[in-house]
Amino acid sequence: MEKSCSLLVHFDKTTPAIANEIKEALEGNDIPAKIDAMKKAVMLLLNGENLPQLFITIVRYVLPCEDHTVQKLLLLYLEIIDKVDGKGRVLPEMILICQNLRNNLIHPNEYIRGVTLRFLCRISEVEIIEPLVTSIMSNLEHRHPYVRRNAILAVMSIYKLEHGDQILVDAPETMEKFLLTEQDQSAKRNAFLMLFNCAQDRAINYLLTNVDKVPDWGGPMQMVVLELIRKVCRTNKAEKGKYIKIIISLLNAPSAAVVYESAGTLVSLSSAPTAIKAAANTYCQLLVSQSDYNFKLILLDRLNELKSSHREIMIDMIMDVLRALSSPNVDIQKKTLDIVLELITPRNVSEVVLTLKKEVVKTQSGELEKNGEYRQMLIQAIHSCAIKFPEVASTVVHLLMDFLGDNNIASAMDVAVFVREIIETNPKLRVSIITRLLDTFYQIRAARVCSCALWIIGEYCLSLSEVESGIATIKQCLGELPFFSVSENEEAADSSKKTQQATSITVSSRRPAILADGTYATQSAASETAFSVPSVVQGSLATGNLRSLLLTGDFFLGAVISCTLAKLILRLEEVQPSKVEVNKAASNALLVMVAMLQLGQSSVLPHPIDNDSYDRIVLCIRLLCNTGDDVRKIWLKSCRESFIKMLSDKQLRETEEIKAKAQVSHSQPDDLIDFYHLKSRKGMSQLELEDEVQDDLKRATGQFVKDADDANKLNRIIQLTGFSDPVYAEAYVTVHHYDIVLDVAIINRTKETLQNLCLELATMGDLKLVERPQNYTLAPESSKQIKANIKVSSTETGVIFGNIVYETSNVLERTVVVLNDIHIDIMDYISPAVCSDAAFRTMWAEFEWENKVAINTTISNAKEFLDHIIESTNMRCLTPQSALEGECGFMAANLYAKSAFGEDALVNISVEKQADGKLNGYIRIRSKTQGIALSLGDKITLKQKGPK
């Protein structure tokens, strides 16, 4: 029902204007009413209404009107209405329109001429255009550039019609002459565009004749020049040497758009180091000079592509890329750091780390809103540098330790994890790190950070002085014992009542009481009324960070404190010769542990101590009371060994990821060997010589080998109609990021000519057709290739469905062939990605859409089931391989992937093997958007049964 028009407006059809009312308004002399009536008529026509009775009224009363708005609306009306009858012949009443258009083309007002010429660009009926050709060509010499530039566009659109080259035989020659005399840049651009589209040889000739003048041309014309160069070099690669000089000259153009396109064109045409370096340098300059955040993100994407294919050149540009950190946008900063971290080498690591240190110091100013998030990214980047290159760790570790008490818990935790890893991998820094950690421990305010810091203290305090300092620091941060007190009631009860209670409950109601010095005494319930409800003893705020956290009910931290104290006492026994000092320290540690248990079992806190923490603290008490050699070995050696194994597994996983990213390609034994040194170098520029070398290297390493196998392409062909249908159709589907291209092959299997054959497509989901379908004529037993472009706006499974409609000379009615549905697979948009465990947990907590899929599979092995899901969903397993080894009856793993649109997909698999050997459990999918969660759930439900 929709009509094709350059105007797109929303119109509420629930209250349509009556045709008679529009007719009356058009016949009147009131210009505003006439404008309103024309708008209503246009919108009704756009929404599928037929208003044949208005045509004569518009010809009589609207055509003569001189108002510019009315004339503009008239041209929109003429664009929408049907200009041909059912047999494709132009309607006779269009003669009246032709006369009006001719009058407009010779009108004294340049606006009327310009909009009429623009309107003619959208007319495809040769019978209407032909009488107007002389008037259109005369407008090429009009004094006003607005008219001239629209006249050129009209000439171009006419020339591109089916028989347009016969109507305007000398149009290319006229345009070439026009370019020599024209001064207006926009008009010159349109003329050059006309030659580019209609007479490419003339456009190339004009360009090569005026090579030295290209930098002085306007930005729009320079963009067309670059498009022409790309098109020419795509068809004939040997010609690119002629145009490299032009592209390099445009790298210094005043327009940022031209500079960006020039750099992109240079990269696409040449792989010579000089060209790549010039393009990368251009991108870096634009990165600093441009303020638009979206443009910066696009530039970083281009630099990331260069990093993948020309890493050695990008390594030299690393400091220029780092300048993008000056942008306050977190997305830009994150992308910049991601690029830089992959370009780190022993040669530049010191400079990079120094820059990152300066940026960390800047975040302390507190001027920006997301300083905490940016600081966390910087800390993670420095962590990565220090792990890869341990020699720089000493320059950053002490600076970062100042942030252990940061209000941003995530960045403080990153620092703690960094310190924990560095102290193991850099034994020389152990003493200085422990000293600094003990000095700054009281500043830590987060329980998780305290737990990590306590583990470091317990594992790496080795000398006598360090162990004693560690115990003293923990004791100082816990404050004075006990953690709560019981004070006497000011209101004394009746003494006789006390006596009665004391005599009545003497044996059965005796309970411990905590005295002022922290010791315990037994008292009877007779004196209970002399005591009030227990109250918390807060201690000093300056030194009691552990105390304040314990008094909030965090008994997991209490268990960590107990374990740390137990390790320190065990180590003290090894390094302290005096048994008295050891026993004293052990008794103080036991007192702390008992006080924590007493606090957990009291009514002071709203929630009692949990069973796990209680068991852990009790275990530490038993350990200090009775220590065996085997137990000592477990506590003092095995913990460290487990940590070292975890670090080695992490390193191994990172190495495997790097290997997976590396493209391994080989040349074929029968490939052409091109001897560069035996070639003639006559007339070749230095850039062309470098290109030859690079091409030889790529050929030798197999980079010219096609990635996709022909067998893979055959899998993407979808049959749309049956073999018995009069029209056979099949489609080859290509998915590339935001675009889906359907290459549909249609075969006429009948002995008749099919007229007005049209491929009608519709979509379901976040898919949108870009172009409207065209009509074709198909000869008997001939075929036609039709391309359809579809835009994708989000990651979800979409469906494309439609019909093929055609007419034959024998049958008056149109024939419809219904096509098979095309399902767009979500796997085309998802690619495996990597993120840290902390980032995964953060996203898991933030994302609101969850899809829970019950496991129903024929696979009996949990590890095989996990591998099958990973293969089916194209995701990466974040859980280390060491954690998945062995048979224990259950398994949990995290999977992660990213979509082409930057969306995150999180999957958690929890599997349990039942007594009958079947697997049971759930797969939970979380994402920020509903589409990806539902589509991924459907895919898993479909595939989880097992391999075919």
Helices and strands as residue ranges (DSSP letters): H 19-27, H 31-46, H 54-61, H 68-80, H 94-105, H 110-120, H 126-129, G 130-132, H 133-138, G 139-141, H 145-159, H 164-167, H 171-181, H 185-198, H 200-209, G 211-216, H 219-235, G 237-239, H 240-250, H 256-269, H 273-289, H 293-309, H 311-315, H 318-322, G 323-326, H 330-341, H 349-362, G 363-365, H 371-388, G 390-392, H 393-400, G 401-405, H 409-425, G 427-429, H 430-440, G 441-443, H 447-460, H 464-478, E 484-485, H 495-504, E 510-514, E 520-524, G 525-530, E 535-536, H 545-550, H 555-575, H 579-601, H 611-625, H 629-633, I 634-638, H 639-661, G 676-678, H 686-701, H 710-715, E 717-719, E 727-736, E 739-748, E 754-764, E 767-769, E 775-778, E 783-792, E 798-807, E 815-818, E 822-824, G 826-828, E 830-832, H 837-846, E 849-854, H 862-873, E 876-877, H 881-884, E 890-899, E 904-913, E 919-927, H 930-943
